[in-house]
Amino acid sequence: MCEQSLIVLYVSFLTIANLAYIVRKSRSQQQLRTIIADLKLFVNVLPMTDEQLNFALQVDGKDFEDILQYECAKAFGCDVIVSRNKKDFSFSELQVLTPSEYLENA
């Protein structure tokens, strides 16, 4: 859908860090860099700010990383959060969909 310009994808800087942490366990440094460079062709990477961190510290939620993702999405006006971990976004004012739900509604 992104390749066809039907949607615009955003991820937070934290997503890239999490991806690097996971991928580096099974791939070389060069492979990791290639994977991230390829991903950047399809997604826009949003910065995370001190202000977002301050807001996240005030949110009562189960998973702090998800709260950070939420605050980033909210700060940049994203319409929906797509996550396999939907239940941890019970605090969200934004719509949260699983990947399957998003594709069904697209």
Summary of the structure (lengths in Angstrom):
residues: 106
radius of gyration: 14.5
end to end distance: 9.1
largest distance: 39.0
contacts: 268
relative contact order: 0.14
helix: 50%
strand: 13%
